[in-house]
Amino acid sequence: MNLLNVLHDGVHGSAPAHDHHEGSSSADAGELPIPGYSRLDERKTIAELPQLTQVELAAIESFERSHRDRPAVLDKLRYLQQVEPLPGYDSLDVAGIAQALSNADLATVKAVREYERKLQHRAAVLTEVGHALHRYAHERHTPPRDARAPLGPPEQRPVIGNGLPLSRP
């Protein structure tokens, strides 16, 4: 509802503008992912936001901008909204995320870790991220197959450092 309609209703004796706004607010709020959203104070609203998907956050932002427009809530929404690290990530369960991580590149694994730490904080997902990162570290430090072949006799081995044996006291 725009300002002219509110003024028009108030001047011509229709329902008071405040009542009309509340009616549309509660009707629109019924479609939101947080029950009773329009009655929540700022602190409680902010506490509920991290549990929502990106689609739900967008719906809350739209409602918040058109009805309450609370700066702290909008700041939190802006902080939480980001691109999902994998397509459909918010709808995946832990097993689905683990499956996706098994084929993901290092940048995607790190993006999942950041997203999980920021939003969901699911220990099982963070454990899977740790396993994926461990696999990458192991692959990076494992020498190629030919370099792991036996080194041969001592006189053919490469010299490391000054070549002298370590002395122990």
ZABA-678456 format. One record per residue (C-alpha): residue number from 0; residue in one letter; z, x, y. Coordinates in Angstrom, 2 decimals, padded with zeros to 5 digits. Example, Ala and Ser with C-alpha at 12.3 -4.5 7.8 and 13.67 -1.06 7.14 Angstrom:
<pts>
n:res:zz:xx:yy
0:a:007.80:012.30:-004.50
1:s:007.14:013.67:-001.06
</pts>
This chain:
<pts>
n:res:zz:xx:yy
0:m:000.00:000.00:000.00
1:n:-000.86:001.39:003.40
2:l:001.14:001.28:006.60
3:l:-000.97:-001.47:008.18
4:n:-000.27:-003.84:005.29
5:v:003.46:-003.15:005.50
6:l:003.46:-003.82:009.24
7:h:001.31:-006.92:008.79
8:d:003.62:-008.36:006.12
9:g:006.68:-007.64:008.24
10:v:005.22:-009.20:011.40
11:h:003.80:-012.33:009.75
12:g:006.96:-013.24:007.89
13:s:005.76:-012.55:004.36
14:a:008.04:-010.93:001.84
15:p:009.88:-008.00:003.38
16:a:007.98:-004.76:003.04
17:h:010.82:-003.09:001.14
18:d:010.85:-005.76:-001.58
19:h:007.10:-005.56:-002.01
20:h:007.23:-001.77:-002.37
21:e:010.02:-001.95:-004.96
22:g:008.05:-004.47:-007.03
23:s:004.99:-002.27:-007.25
24:s:007.17:000.78:-007.80
25:s:008.90:-000.67:-010.84
26:a:005.61:-001.96:-012.28
27:d:003.99:001.45:-011.91
28:a:007.13:003.24:-013.13
29:g:007.03:001.30:-016.40
30:e:003.92:003.27:-017.37
31:l:005.61:006.65:-016.87
32:p:006.84:008.87:-019.73
33:i:010.43:008.91:-018.39
34:p:012.20:005.54:-018.76
35:g:013.78:004.37:-015.51
36:y:012.04:007.12:-013.54
37:s:012.12:005.27:-010.23
38:r:015.94:004.99:-010.44
39:l:016.59:008.66:-011.24
40:d:018.00:010.87:-008.54
41:e:016.33:014.18:-007.72
42:r:018.57:016.32:-009.95
43:k:018.14:014.13:-013.04
44:t:014.39:013.87:-012.47
45:i:014.00:017.64:-012.32
46:a:016.07:018.03:-015.50
47:e:013.70:015.70:-017.41
48:l:010.42:017.35:-016.36
49:p:010.31:020.45:-018.64
50:q:010.19:018.25:-021.75
51:l:006.89:016.64:-020.76
52:t:003.31:017.49:-021.67
53:q:000.78:018.53:-019.04
54:v:-000.78:015.04:-019.11
55:e:002.64:013.44:-018.57
56:l:003.45:015.87:-015.75
57:a:000.21:014.85:-014.02
58:a:001.16:011.16:-014.29
59:i:004.62:011.87:-012.86
60:e:003.12:013.88:-010.01
61:s:000.75:011.07:-009.11
62:f:003.58:008.53:-009.08
63:e:005.91:010.86:-007.19
64:r:003.35:011.58:-004.47
65:s:002.57:007.89:-003.94
66:h:006.13:006.54:-004.10
67:r:009.03:008.96:-003.61
68:d:007.38:012.18:-002.36
69:r:010.50:014.31:-002.91
70:p:009.76:017.96:-002.07
71:a:012.08:019.44:-004.73
72:v:010.53:017.31:-007.48
73:l:006.99:018.15:-006.34
74:d:007.90:021.87:-006.27
75:k:009.20:021.68:-009.84
76:l:006.07:019.82:-010.93
77:r:003.88:022.48:-009.33
78:y:005.86:025.19:-011.14
79:l:005.57:023.47:-014.53
80:q:001.93:022.46:-014.37
81:q:-000.45:024.99:-015.86
82:v:-003.33:025.22:-018.28
83:e:-002.32:024.90:-021.93
84:p:-002.66:028.26:-023.75
85:l:-004.59:026.58:-026.58
86:p:-006.66:023.39:-026.51
87:g:-004.35:020.45:-027.25
88:y:-001.32:022.75:-027.35
89:d:001.20:020.11:-026.25
90:s:000.27:017.89:-029.20
91:l:000.56:020.69:-031.80
92:d:003.63:021.04:-033.99
93:v:005.10:024.42:-034.95
94:a:002.88:024.74:-038.04
95:g:-000.24:023.98:-035.97
96:i:000.72:026.57:-033.38
97:a:001.42:029.15:-036.11
98:q:-002.02:028.47:-037.60
99:a:-003.67:028.86:-034.19
100:l:-001.77:032.10:-033.53
101:s:-003.00:033.62:-036.79
102:n:-006.55:033.66:-035.38
103:a:-005.73:034.14:-031.69
104:d:-006.41:037.22:-029.61
105:l:-003.59:039.16:-027.95
106:a:-004.07:037.50:-024.54
107:t:-003.72:034.04:-026.11
108:v:-000.58:035.05:-028.02
109:k:000.98:036.30:-024.79
110:a:-000.07:033.10:-022.99
111:v:001.61:031.01:-025.70
112:r:004.78:033.09:-025.32
113:e:004.82:032.59:-021.55
114:y:004.10:028.86:-021.83
115:e:006.81:028.37:-024.46
116:r:009.41:030.32:-022.49
117:k:008.62:028.36:-019.35
118:l:008.43:024.88:-020.83
119:q:009.48:024.15:-024.38
120:h:011.84:026.95:-025.50
121:r:011.23:026.20:-029.19
122:a:012.81:029.00:-031.23
123:a:010.44:028.48:-034.18
124:v:007.37:028.87:-031.96
125:l:008.79:031.97:-030.27
126:t:009.46:033.41:-033.74
127:e:005.80:032.82:-034.67
128:v:004.75:034.49:-031.42
129:g:006.94:037.46:-032.36
130:h:005.24:037.69:-035.76
131:a:001.80:037.59:-034.13
132:l:002.77:040.31:-031.64
133:h:004.17:042.41:-034.48
134:r:000.85:042.08:-036.35
135:y:-001.01:043.31:-033.26
136:a:001.36:046.25:-032.80
137:h:001.02:047.19:-036.47
138:e:-002.79:047.01:-036.33
139:r:-002.83:049.14:-033.20
140:h:-000.64:051.89:-034.67
141:t:-002.12:051.95:-038.16
142:p:-004.57:054.84:-038.31
143:p:-008.06:054.28:-039.71
144:r:-008.40:054.48:-043.52
145:d:-009.90:058.00:-043.57
146:a:-007.12:059.42:-041.38
147:r:-004.53:058.30:-043.93
148:a:-006.12:060.42:-046.69
149:p:-004.05:063.34:-048.05
150:l:-003.96:066.24:-045.63
151:g:-004.75:068.95:-048.17
152:p:-003.07:072.33:-048.60
153:p:-000.69:073.55:-045.84
154:e:-003.18:076.10:-044.47
155:q:-005.68:073.27:-043.78
156:r:-003.20:070.93:-042.09
157:p:-003.31:070.64:-038.31
158:v:-000.62:072.54:-036.42
159:i:001.75:070.38:-034.41
160:g:003.70:071.99:-031.58
161:n:004.10:075.75:-031.95
162:g:003.78:075.59:-035.76
163:l:007.23:077.07:-036.38
164:p:009.61:075.25:-038.73
165:l:012.54:073.46:-037.18
166:s:015.74:075.44:-037.52
167:r:018.98:073.68:-038.24
168:p:022.35:075.17:-037.32
</pts>
